[in-house]
Amino acid sequence: MSGSKPDILWAPHHVDRFVVCDSELSLYHIESAVSSELKSGSLRLSEETTATLLSINSDTPYMKCVAWYPKYDPECLLAVAQANGRVVLTSLGQDHNSKSKELIGKEFVPKHARQCNTLAWNPLDSNWLAAGLDKHRADFSVLIWDISSKYTPESAVATEKVRLSTGDAEAGLVVTKPLYELGQNDACLSLCWLPRDQKLLLAGMHRNLAIFDLRNTSQKMFVNTKAVQGVTVDPYFHDRVASFYEGQVAIWDLRKFEKPVLTLTEQPKPLTKVAWCPTRTGLLATLTRDSNIIRLYDMQHTPTPIGDETEPTIIERSVQPCENYIASFAWHPTSQNRMVVVTPNRTMSDFTVFERISLAWSPVTSLMWACGRHLYECTEEGKASSLEKDIATKMRLRALSRYGLDTEQVWRNHLLAGNEDPQLKSLWYTLHFMKQYTEDMDQKFTGNKGSLVYAGIKSIVKSSVGTTENLRHSRNGFDSQADIIQYLSEERSLALQLCGWIKKGTDLDVEPFLHSLEQEGDWERAAAVALFNLDIRRAIQILNKGASFGKGDLNLNVVAMALSGYTDEKNSLWREMCSTLRLQLNNPYLCAMFAFLTSESGSYDGVLYEKNVAVRDRVAFACKFLIDSQLNRFIEKLTNELKDAGNLEGILLTGLTKDGVDLMESYVDRTGDVQTASYCMLQGSPSDVLKDERVQYWIENYRNLLDAWRFWHKRAEFDIHRSKLDPSSKPLAQVFVSCNFCGKSISYSCSAIPHQGRGFSQYGVSGSPTKSKVTSCPGCRKPLPRCALCLINMGTPVSSCP
């Protein structure tokens, strides 16, 4: 409206109508676009909406500002202020049955003609209309009109000198006597009524912001400031007001009206409009001159300020509704964060400001996000398999099943984890074998072998250098010429035991292991282990049994038949056919079997580097068939690969040592499973490993997770489990009490818990109760009360308690 720039207003009660005003008033109806083609006479506002022109009003020239009547009226009643200070009531509707028909055309005329800058309807008493005018030395600048008042007779206005309105002006509709006159010898640039009280009016005067109380017009509350333009009240916080001056916005709290509570970042160009969002708490939009950007300031809720200088938190961002400069904008009264903008050439755009999306994870892995007034929640599907679930969900379910707490049959912990992860299975079997062989070892070997077991196979094979015996074997089913060299030492036997191939003792019989594999239905692996132990007949027997068991794989019969024709001749047709067959097999153990049979003695890369064969089987194979130098190189290389990959099968090689912590760190980085890391490191690690910062970090994070899930009892069980395996983690037994007479504290070296009776109160406890030897308070020398817990916990009569 200033100059030639148009302004735009939403109808307060017709949510599908708005008016554009510059030299004339144009009423538009907005509707959803049902198709991509525009109707005749429609304007495209966005991809979803169009606008249709309903009517035009050109009866009020020299418009300076417009205000929409706040009550529901079918004729769209508007107050229009003119350059001569007159305020005219007009309409854009044609409903002749309207109750406000008699108001249309009514004029309110000031004593002295001058420009009217602003209009404001009282939101509670809608008959009151406030007008702010320029300064006149003999007149008031704030006039409050009662639109229901009777008009002034013709004779009273006959001598009016200045009358700019044209046309037949029914003189009987002219009112010259305002209800209230305020702000003498001053100029009013902006106005707004305060919603909390219909008698309070906030005015932006020439040099100050003033609050007028209509119950006592001789007094006003004011504050000197330059920010007197565009005063507007936050619809959700009636004590918060915004105003501006040039490029700076001031936010006021009417309860502390001495100075602004917040001054927003100054803009390089002068501001033309500020407006609070009517559907969103604390969201202020600002527009600068010759700009296509609207800046948004989100006033966030803040805690109670410690001092008077504390400013509220704001989030600032910018939106660009269109490419051209924006002349004005208007928030939609009901649609959330929606506005219509208009350019100087009356091009309009319908635009929705999308909220920032706030994300929040719950401790039980539910994802919650807020967008505007909507709250969305995303949870994992209950039908998802264990391997597809998030690691936090897995750890939570494992905690409920007491995963990691089975210290008798350690291998069973992988079953408590769901028995779906082969790496966890390998880990817990490794820890089980380490614990089993350490406990059953002869007492005289406890010092050296016990620590060697938990140091892993890498350390074990290094200690065997120089003690290895090589044996030449021709075993069951092989030709007499097929002598294969195997290597044996006490350390290699210990490694085979940790791999699970043989039991304790000097007997190298793998039959119990083969029997367990047959019970699990792992026929290919059982046949391969039998073959690697040079028992080809047993391997063929296992394959035939697997082919005939239940819905067995008939291909196992074919492999068994191929094995039965084994010959050691290098250029035989059997070798040629087996080499071809190996490439067509999918099972890694069957491939490894033919790689073993077709390899030269001492060159077994086809077995050792078959990635899908279990690490423990490849290591056991290497311990049987590689010389010391080859074995150490292979173990070193494999250990490094598993450490880098964070593969838990590598704990078999690294043991619970510093290398094991490095491997576990890679595993945690890859999966986030601090639960397994904590339980594993507590299982048998030496004290220096348990004191590693990474290990302590995993343990504390897992404890915090249990607390976040409110698994208080599970966390207590974990703490008890931890204190058993790591006695250094157990807190010292202490009790702290204070004297109720003098307030001084008494620290007991023992852990007695005084009775909470006359004289003392307990404020910290740990440990188990015993008798106290303290008899009086060291501060005030008051005697101690007798210990009631002596009777409860120790069976000592209270009368005999010292």
C-alpha positions in Angstrom: 0.0 0.0 0.0 2.9 2.4 0.5 3.5 4.1 -2.8 2.3 1.8 -5.6 3.1 -1.6 -4.0 0.2 -3.9 -3.3 -0.7 -5.4 0.0 -2.5 -8.7 0.7 -4.9 -9.8 3.5 -6.5 -13.1 4.3 -10.2 -13.0 5.2 -10.4 -13.8 9.0 -13.4 -16.1 8.7 -13.4 -17.0 5.0 -10.3 -19.2 4.8 -10.5 -19.6 1.1 -10.6 -15.8 0.3 -8.0 -13.1 0.3 -7.9 -9.5 -1.0 -5.2 -7.7 -2.8 -5.2 -3.9 -2.4 -3.3 -1.1 -4.1 -5.3 1.4 -6.3 -8.3 -0.9 -6.0 -9.6 -3.9 -3.9 -9.6 -7.3 -5.6 -11.2 -10.2 -3.9 -9.9 -13.7 -4.8 -11.2 -17.2 -4.1 -8.5 -19.9 -3.7 -9.2 -23.6 -4.4 -7.4 -26.8 -5.1 -6.2 -27.4 -8.6 -8.0 -30.6 -9.8 -6.0 -30.8 -13.0 -3.0 -29.4 -14.7 -5.1 -27.2 -16.9 -6.3 -23.8 -15.6 -9.9 -22.8 -15.7 -10.8 -19.6 -17.6 -10.1 -16.6 -15.4 -8.0 -18.6 -12.9 -4.5 -17.8 -11.7 -1.9 -20.5 -10.9 -0.6 -19.9 -7.3 1.2 -23.2 -6.8 1.1 -26.8 -8.1 -1.8 -27.5 -5.8 -3.8 -24.3 -5.8 -5.4 -21.7 -8.1 -7.1 -18.4 -7.5 -10.2 -17.0 -9.2 -11.1 -13.2 -9.1 -14.5 -12.7 -7.5 -15.0 -9.0 -7.4 -13.2 -5.6 -7.7 -13.9 -2.4 -5.7 -12.7 0.9 -7.1 -14.8 3.2 -5.0 -12.2 4.2 -2.5 -9.3 6.2 -4.1 -6.1 7.3 -2.3 -6.0 4.2 -0.1 -3.2 4.1 2.4 -4.1 1.0 4.5 -6.9 -1.6 4.9 -8.2 -3.6 7.8 -10.7 -6.5 7.6 -13.7 -6.5 10.0 -13.0 -9.2 12.6 -16.5 -10.6 12.8 -18.0 -13.1 10.3 -19.8 -11.2 7.6 -20.8 -12.5 4.3 -20.2 -9.2 2.6 -16.5 -9.0 3.5 -16.6 -5.7 5.3 -13.4 -3.7 5.1 -12.2 -0.4 6.6 -10.2 1.6 4.2 -8.0 4.6 5.3 -7.4 7.4 2.8 -4.7 10.0 2.3 -6.9 12.7 3.8 -7.3 10.8 7.1 -10.9 9.6 6.3 -11.8 6.0 7.1 -14.4 4.5 4.9 -16.3 1.2 5.4 -16.8 -0.7 2.2 -17.5 -4.2 1.0 -16.7 -6.7 -1.7 -19.9 -8.7 -1.4 -23.4 -8.4 -2.8 -25.5 -9.9 0.0 -28.4 -7.5 0.5 -29.6 -9.4 3.5 -26.4 -8.7 5.5 -26.8 -7.4 9.0 -23.9 -5.0 8.3 -25.5 -3.5 5.2 -26.2 -0.2 7.0 -22.5 0.1 7.8 -21.3 0.0 4.2 -20.4 3.5 3.0 -20.0 5.0 6.4 -17.2 7.5 6.8 -15.2 8.6 9.8 -13.7 12.1 9.4 -11.0 13.7 11.6 -11.1 17.4 12.5 -8.0 18.1 10.4 -7.1 16.3 7.2 -3.9 14.4 7.2 -2.6 11.0 6.2 -3.9 7.9 8.0 -1.0 5.4 8.5 -2.7 2.4 10.2 -6.0 0.8 11.2 -6.8 -1.7 13.9 -10.1 -3.4 14.8 -10.6 -4.3 18.4 -10.7 -8.1 18.5 -13.1 -8.2 21.5 -15.4 -5.3 20.9 -15.5 -5.3 17.1 -17.4 -2.0 16.9 -14.2 -0.2 17.9 -11.9 0.9 15.1 -8.6 2.6 15.9 -6.9 4.9 13.4 -3.4 6.2 13.5 -2.7 9.5 11.8 0.2 11.9 11.1 1.0 14.7 13.5 -1.1 17.9 13.7 -0.4 20.5 16.3 -4.0 21.1 17.2 -5.3 17.5 16.9 -4.9 14.0 18.2 -3.1 11.3 16.2 -4.9 8.2 17.6 -8.7 8.2 17.0 -10.9 5.4 18.1 -14.2 5.3 16.2 -17.4 3.5 17.2 -18.8 2.2 13.9 -22.2 1.7 15.6 -22.5 5.3 16.6 -25.1 7.5 15.0 -24.0 9.6 12.1 -23.5 13.4 12.4 -26.4 15.5 11.0 -25.8 17.2 7.6 -25.7 20.6 9.2 -22.8 19.7 11.4 -20.5 18.9 8.4 -21.7 21.5 6.0 -18.8 23.7 6.8 -16.2 20.9 6.3 -13.4 22.5 4.3 -11.5 19.5 3.2 -13.4 16.7 1.5 -11.4 14.6 -1.0 -13.9 11.8 -1.4 -15.8 12.0 -4.6 -19.2 10.9 -5.7 -22.7 11.4 -4.3 -21.5 10.7 -0.7 -24.6 10.2 1.3 -23.7 12.9 3.9 -25.9 11.2 6.5 -23.2 8.4 6.8 -20.5 10.7 7.9 -19.2 10.5 11.6 -16.9 13.2 12.9 -17.0 12.6 16.7 -14.5 9.8 17.7 -15.2 7.7 20.8 -11.6 8.4 22.1 -8.9 10.8 21.2 -5.3 10.0 22.2 -1.7 11.1 21.4 -2.0 14.9 21.1 0.6 16.8 19.1 2.3 13.5 18.0 2.3 11.1 15.1 1.1 7.5 15.1 2.8 5.1 12.8 1.4 1.7 13.9 -1.3 0.3 16.1 -2.4 -3.0 17.7 -4.9 -3.9 20.4 -3.7 -6.0 23.3 -5.8 -9.2 23.3 -5.5 -9.6 27.1 -7.7 -6.5 27.7 -10.0 -4.8 25.2 -9.3 -1.4 26.9 -5.5 -1.5 26.2 -4.1 -0.1 22.9 -0.4 -0.3 21.9 0.7 2.5 19.6 3.9 3.1 17.8 4.2 6.9 18.2 6.9 9.1 16.6 9.6 8.5 19.3 8.1 5.9 21.6 6.0 2.9 22.1 3.0 3.8 24.2 0.3 1.7 25.9 -3.0 3.6 26.3 -5.6 2.5 28.9 -9.0 3.7 27.7 -10.2 3.6 31.3 -7.9 6.5 32.1 -6.8 8.3 28.9 -4.8 10.9 30.7 -2.1 8.4 31.6 0.0 6.1 29.4 2.9 3.8 29.8 5.6 4.3 27.3 9.2 3.5 26.4 11.5 5.7 24.2 12.6 3.8 21.1 13.0 4.2 17.4 11.4 0.8 16.7 7.9 2.1 16.4 6.7 0.6 13.1 4.7 -2.5 12.5 3.8 -3.3 16.1 2.2 -6.7 16.3 1.3 -9.1 19.2 2.2 -12.7 19.3 -1.2 -14.6 19.1 0.2 -17.3 21.4 2.0 -15.1 23.9 0.0 -11.9 24.5 2.9 -10.2 26.4 5.3 -10.6 23.5 5.3 -7.8 20.9 7.4 -7.2 17.8 8.2 -3.8 16.1 10.9 -2.6 13.7 12.8 0.4 12.6 14.7 0.4 9.3 16.5 -3.0 9.2 16.2 -4.0 12.8 13.4 -5.9 14.7 12.9 -5.5 18.4 11.1 -8.1 20.5 9.3 -6.7 23.7 7.9 -8.3 26.8 5.1 -6.1 28.1 5.8 -7.3 31.6 9.3 -5.8 31.4 8.7 -2.9 29.1 11.8 -0.9 29.9 13.9 -2.3 27.0 13.6 -5.0 24.3 14.2 -8.6 25.5 15.7 -9.4 22.1 17.0 -7.5 19.1 17.2 -9.5 15.9 20.1 -9.4 13.4 20.0 -6.1 11.5 19.2 -6.5 7.8 21.1 -4.5 5.1 17.8 -3.1 3.7 14.9 -1.4 5.5 12.1 -3.7 6.6 8.6 -3.4 5.1 6.6 -5.9 7.1 6.8 -8.2 10.1 4.0 -10.7 11.1 3.6 -13.5 13.6 2.4 -16.8 12.4 -1.2 -17.4 13.6 -0.8 -21.2 13.5 2.7 -21.7 15.0 4.0 -20.6 18.4 6.8 -18.0 18.3 7.4 -17.9 14.6 8.0 -14.4 13.2 8.3 -13.6 9.5 10.0 -10.4 8.2 10.3 -8.9 4.7 12.8 -6.2 3.5 12.5 -3.9 0.7 13.4 -5.1 -2.9 13.9 -8.7 -1.7 12.5 -12.1 -2.7 13.5 -13.7 0.6 11.4 -13.9 3.8 13.3 -14.4 7.0 11.8 -16.5 9.7 12.7 -16.3 13.4 11.7 -19.2 15.6 11.5 -18.1 19.2 12.4 -21.2 21.2 11.2 -22.0 24.7 14.0 -21.3 27.2 14.5 -22.2 30.9 13.9 -19.6 33.6 16.7 -17.0 33.1 19.3 -16.7 35.8 19.8 -13.0 35.2 17.9 -10.1 33.6 20.3 -10.1 30.6 19.4 -13.6 29.4 18.0 -13.6 25.9 15.6 -16.2 24.5 17.0 -18.7 22.0 16.1 -18.2 18.4 16.5 -20.2 15.2 16.9 -18.1 12.1 16.3 -19.3 8.5 15.3 -17.9 5.1 12.7 -19.0 2.6 12.3 -17.9 -1.0 8.7 -18.3 -2.2 9.3 -16.9 -5.7 11.9 -15.5 -8.0 10.7 -11.9 -8.2 10.8 -9.2 -5.5 8.0 -9.6 -2.9 5.8 -6.6 -2.2 3.9 -8.2 0.8 2.8 -11.4 2.3 0.1 -12.8 4.6 -0.1 -15.8 6.8 -3.1 -18.1 6.3 -5.3 -17.9 9.5 -5.8 -21.6 9.9 -3.6 -23.6 7.5 -0.4 -24.4 9.2 2.7 -22.4 8.1 1.0 -21.3 4.9 1.3 -17.9 3.3 0.5 -16.1 0.1 2.9 -13.6 -1.3 2.3 -10.9 -3.9 4.9 -9.1 -6.1 4.8 -5.5 -7.3 3.1 -6.5 -10.6 0.4 -8.5 -8.6 1.8 -11.9 -9.3 0.9 -14.2 -6.4 2.3 -17.4 -5.0 0.8 -19.9 -2.4 3.6 -21.2 -0.3 4.0 -23.4 2.7 6.9 -23.1 5.1 8.1 -26.6 6.0 9.2 -27.1 9.6 12.6 -28.3 10.5 12.3 -32.0 11.3 13.5 -32.9 14.8 14.6 -36.5 15.3 14.8 -38.4 18.5 15.9 -42.0 19.2 14.3 -43.7 22.1 16.4 -46.1 24.2 14.4 -49.0 22.7 15.4 -48.0 19.2 12.1 -46.4 18.2 12.6 -43.4 16.0 10.4 -40.3 16.6 10.3 -37.2 14.6 8.1 -34.0 14.7 7.1 -32.0 11.7 4.7 -29.2 12.6 1.8 -30.4 14.6 2.4 -34.0 13.6 4.4 -36.6 15.5 5.6 -39.7 13.7 7.0 -42.9 15.1 9.0 -45.6 13.4 9.7 -48.9 15.0 11.4 -52.1 13.7 9.1 -54.7 12.3 8.6 -57.6 14.7 8.9 -60.1 11.8 12.4 -59.0 10.9 15.1 -61.7 11.4 17.7 -61.3 14.1 20.4 -60.5 11.5 18.3 -57.6 10.1 17.6 -56.0 13.4 19.5 -53.0 14.7 22.4 -53.8 17.1 20.7 -52.0 19.9 17.6 -54.2 19.5 19.8 -57.3 19.4 21.6 -56.3 22.6 18.4 -55.5 24.4 16.9 -58.9 23.5 20.1 -60.7 24.5 20.2 -58.9 27.8 16.7 -60.2 28.5 17.9 -63.8 27.8 20.8 -63.3 30.2 23.3 -63.4 27.4 27.0 -63.6 28.6 26.1 -64.6 32.1 26.4 -68.3 31.7 29.8 -68.9 33.3 29.5 -72.7 33.6 28.8 -73.8 30.1 30.3 -70.8 28.4 29.6 -72.0 24.9 25.9 -71.8 25.6 26.0 -68.0 25.4 25.9 -68.1 21.6 22.6 -69.9 21.9 21.3 -67.1 24.2 22.3 -64.7 21.4 20.0 -66.5 19.0 22.4 -69.0 17.4 22.3 -67.0 14.1 25.8 -65.4 14.1 28.6 -67.8 13.2 31.2 -65.4 14.6 29.6 -65.3 18.0 29.4 -69.1 18.0 33.1 -69.3 17.2 33.9 -66.7 19.9 32.0 -68.4 22.7 33.3 -71.9 21.8 36.9 -70.4 21.9 36.3 -68.9 25.3 34.7 -72.1 26.5 37.7 -74.2 25.4 40.1 -71.7 27.0 38.2 -71.8 30.3 37.8 -75.6 30.2 41.4 -76.4 29.6 42.6 -73.8 32.1 40.4 -75.2 34.9 41.3 -78.8 34.2 45.0 -78.3 33.8 47.3 -79.8 36.4 48.2 -77.4 39.2 51.8 -77.4 38.4 51.2 -76.0 34.9 48.8 -73.3 36.1 51.3 -70.5 36.0 52.7 -70.9 32.5 50.2 -72.9 30.4 47.2 -71.1 32.0 48.3 -67.7 30.8 49.5 -69.2 27.5 46.0 -70.5 26.7 44.4 -67.1 27.1 47.2 -65.6 25.0 45.8 -67.3 21.9 47.2 -69.7 19.3 49.5 -67.0 17.8 51.5 -67.0 21.0 51.2 -70.8 21.4 52.7 -71.7 18.0 55.5 -69.2 18.5 56.5 -71.0 21.7 56.6 -74.3 19.8 59.5 -73.3 17.5 62.2 -75.9 17.7 60.2 -78.5 19.5 58.2 -79.8 16.6 58.4 -83.5 15.4 57.6 -84.4 11.9 55.8 -87.7 11.4 55.3 -89.5 8.1 51.8 -91.1 8.0 49.9 -93.4 5.6 46.5 -93.6 7.0 43.3 -95.5 6.5 42.2 -95.5 2.8 45.3 -94.0 1.3 47.7 -95.9 -1.0 50.9 -97.1 0.6 52.9 -94.7 -1.4 50.7 -91.7 -0.2 52.8 -90.8 2.8 51.9 -87.3 4.1 54.1 -85.4 6.5 52.4 -84.2 9.7 54.0 -82.1 12.5 53.4 -82.6 16.2 54.4 -80.9 19.4 52.8 -80.3 22.8 52.0 -76.7 21.8 50.4 -77.8 18.5 48.2 -80.3 20.4 47.1 -77.5 22.7 46.2 -75.4 19.6 44.2 -78.4 18.2 42.4 -78.5 21.5 41.5 -74.8 21.4 40.3 -75.4 17.8 38.0 -78.1 19.1 39.3 -80.9 17.0 40.6 -83.1 19.9 39.9 -83.5 23.6 42.3 -83.0 26.5 45.2 -85.4 26.8 47.8 -86.8 24.5 45.3 -88.8 22.4 44.8 -87.1 19.0 41.5 -88.9 18.3 39.1 -86.6 16.4 36.2 -89.1 16.5 34.3 -87.3 19.3 34.4 -84.1 17.2 33.3 -85.9 14.1 30.4 -87.4 16.0 29.2 -84.0 17.2 29.4 -82.6 13.7 27.3 -85.5 12.4 24.7 -84.9 15.1 24.4 -81.3 14.0 24.0 -82.4 10.3 27.2 -80.7 9.2 28.2 -83.5 6.9 30.6 -81.7 4.6 32.6 -80.2 7.5 32.8 -83.6 9.2 34.0 -85.3 6.0 36.6 -82.6 5.5 37.9 -82.9 9.1 38.1 -86.7 8.7 40.0 -86.4 5.5 42.4 -83.8 7.0 43.1 -86.4 9.7 44.0 -88.9 6.8 41.0 -91.1 7.3 39.5 -91.2 3.8 37.3 -94.2 4.5 35.7 -92.3 7.4 35.2 -89.3 5.1 33.4 -91.4 2.5 31.3 -93.1 5.2 30.2 -89.6 6.5 29.3 -88.4 3.0 27.2 -91.5 2.2 25.4 -91.2 5.6 24.7 -87.5 4.9 23.3 -88.3 1.4 20.9 -90.9 2.9 19.9 -88.9 6.0 16.5 -87.3 5.7 16.3 -85.1 2.7 20.0 -85.5 2.1 22.0 -84.0 -0.7 22.5 -86.6 -3.4 25.6 -84.8 -4.6 27.4 -86.1 -1.5 27.2 -89.6 -3.0 28.9 -88.3 -6.1 31.7 -86.7 -4.0 32.0 -89.9 -2.0 32.4 -91.8 -5.3 35.0 -89.4 -6.5 37.0 -89.8 -3.2 36.9 -93.6 -3.5 38.9 -93.4 -6.7 41.7 -91.4 -5.1 45.2 -92.0 -6.5 48.5 -90.3 -5.8 49.7 -90.4 -9.4 50.3 -86.8 -10.6 49.3 -87.3 -14.2 46.3 -89.5 -13.5 42.8 -88.9 -15.0 41.4 -88.8 -11.5 43.4 -85.7 -10.6 42.4 -84.0 -13.8 38.7 -84.7 -13.2 38.8 -83.8 -9.5 40.5 -80.4 -10.4 37.5 -79.7 -12.8 34.9 -80.9 -10.3 36.4 -78.7 -7.5 35.6 -75.6 -9.5 31.9 -76.6 -9.8 31.3 -77.3 -6.1 29.5 -74.6 -4.0 30.3 -76.0 -0.6 33.7 -74.7 0.6 34.6 -77.8 2.6 34.1 -80.1 -0.4 36.3 -77.7 -2.4 38.9 -77.9 0.3 38.8 -81.7 0.4 39.8 -81.9 -3.3 42.3 -79.1 -3.0 44.0 -81.1 -0.2 44.0 -84.3 -2.3 45.4 -82.6 -5.4 48.0 -80.5 -3.7 51.7 -81.1 -3.5 53.1 -81.9 0.0 53.7 -78.8 2.0 51.7 -76.5 -0.5 48.1 -76.3 0.7 47.0 -72.8 -0.2 43.8 -74.2 -1.7 42.8 -75.2 1.9 44.4 -72.5 4.0 43.0 -69.5 2.0 39.5 -70.9 1.4 37.7 -67.9 3.0 34.4 -69.7 3.7 36.1 -72.5 5.7 35.9 -71.7 9.4 39.0 -70.1 10.8 39.4 -72.7 13.5 39.5 -75.5 10.9 42.0 -73.7 8.7 44.2 -73.1 11.8 43.9 -76.7 12.9 44.9 -77.9 9.4 47.9 -75.5 9.4 49.0 -76.9 12.8 49.1 -80.4 11.4 50.7 -79.9 8.0 52.9 -76.8 8.0 56.4 -76.5 9.2 57.2 -74.0 12.0 58.2 -71.1 9.6 55.2 -71.6 7.3 52.9 -71.9 10.3 54.1 -68.7 11.9 53.8 -66.7 8.7 50.3 -68.0 8.0 49.1 -67.3 11.6 50.6 -63.8 11.5 49.0 -63.0 8.2 45.6 -64.4 9.2 45.7 -62.6 12.5 46.3 -59.3 10.8 43.4 -59.9 8.3 41.0 -60.8 11.1 42.1 -57.8 13.3 41.5 -55.4 10.4 38.1 -56.9 9.6 37.0 -57.1 13.2 36.2 -60.8 12.8 35.5 -62.5 16.2 36.9 -65.8 15.0 40.3 -64.1 15.3 40.1 -64.2 19.1 41.2 -67.8 18.7 44.5 -66.5 17.4 44.9 -63.3 19.4 43.5 -64.5 22.7 42.4 -62.0 25.4 45.5 -59.8 24.9 46.3 -56.4 23.5 45.9 -57.8 20.0 42.5 -59.2 21.1 41.5 -55.7 22.3 42.6 -54.3 18.9 40.5 -56.9 17.1 37.5 -56.2 19.4 37.9 -52.5 18.7 37.5 -53.1 15.0 34.5 -55.3 15.7 32.8 -52.6 17.9 33.6 -50.0 15.3 31.9 -52.1 12.7 28.8 -53.3 14.7 28.5 -51.2 17.8 28.2 -54.4 19.9 29.6 -53.2 23.2 27.7 -56.0 25.0 29.8 -58.8 23.5 33.0 -56.8 23.8 32.4 -56.3 27.5 31.5 -59.9 28.3 34.4 -61.2 26.2 37.1 -59.1 27.8 35.9 -59.9 31.3 36.1 -63.6 30.6 39.8 -64.2 31.3 41.8 -61.1 30.4 44.8 -60.2 32.6 44.5 -57.1 34.7 46.5 -54.9 32.3 44.0 -55.6 29.5 41.0 -54.9 31.7 42.5 -51.6 32.6 42.7 -50.6 28.9 40.7 -47.4 28.3 38.8 -49.0 25.4 37.7 -52.0 27.6 36.6 -49.7 30.3 34.7 -47.5 27.8 32.8 -50.5 26.4 31.9 -51.7 29.9 30.6 -48.3 31.1 28.7 -47.8 27.8 27.0 -51.2 28.3 26.1 -50.3 31.9 24.7 -47.0 30.7 22.7 -48.8 28.0 21.1 -51.1 30.6 20.2 -48.1 32.7 18.7 -46.4 29.7 16.6 -49.4 29.1 15.6 -49.4 32.8 17.1 -52.9 33.2 18.1 -52.2 36.7 18.3 -55.8 37.7 20.2 -56.8 34.6 22.7 -54.1 35.3 23.1 -55.3 38.9 23.6 -58.8 37.6 26.3 -57.5 35.2 28.0 -55.7 38.0 28.0 -58.8 40.2 29.4 -60.8 37.2 32.0 -58.2 36.6 33.1 -58.1 40.3 33.6 -61.9 40.2 35.7 -61.9 37.1 37.5 -58.6 37.9 37.8 -58.2 41.7 39.5 -54.8 41.2 36.2 -53.4 40.0 34.5 -54.0 43.3 34.0 -50.7 45.2 35.4 -50.2 48.6 33.1 -50.9 51.5 32.2 -47.6 53.2 29.3 -45.9 54.9 29.0 -42.1 55.4 26.8 -40.7 58.1 26.2 -37.2 59.4 25.5 -35.8 62.9 22.1 -34.3 63.2 23.3 -32.1 66.0 26.4 -30.4 64.5 26.0 -31.4 60.8 29.6 -32.8 60.6 30.2 -36.1 58.7 31.5 -39.3 60.2 33.4 -41.7 57.8 33.6 -45.3 59.0 36.5 -47.4 58.1 34.2 -50.4 58.6 30.8 -50.5 57.0 28.4 -50.2 59.9 25.0 -48.7 59.2 23.8 -46.6 62.2 20.2 -46.7 63.0 18.3 -43.7 61.6 17.2 -42.5 65.0 18.0 -39.7 67.4 21.3 -38.1 66.5 22.4 -39.6 63.1 21.1 -40.0 59.6 22.6 -42.2 56.8 23.3 -40.6 53.5 25.5 -43.1 51.7 26.0 -46.8 51.9 28.0 -49.5 50.2 29.2 -52.9 51.4 27.8 -55.2 54.0 27.1 -54.2 57.6 29.4 -54.9 60.5 29.7 -53.5 64.1 30.9 -49.9 64.5 33.7 -49.1 66.9 32.9 -45.4 66.9 31.2 -44.3 70.1 30.7 -40.6 69.8 30.5 -37.8 67.2 34.0 -36.3 66.7 32.5 -32.9 66.2 30.0 -32.4 69.1 31.0 -35.5 71.2 27.4 -36.6 71.4 27.1 -40.3 72.0 26.2 -42.6 69.1 22.9 -44.5 69.1 23.1 -48.3 69.3 23.3 -50.1 66.0 19.9 -51.7 65.1 21.4 -53.7 62.3 23.5 -55.7 64.7 20.3 -57.5 65.7 19.0 -57.8 62.1 22.2 -58.9 60.3 24.4 -60.5 62.9 22.0 -61.8 65.5 23.6 -59.7 68.3 21.2 -58.3 70.9 20.9 -54.6 70.9 21.7 -54.4 74.6 25.1 -56.0 74.0 26.0 -53.7 71.0 29.0 -51.5 72.0 
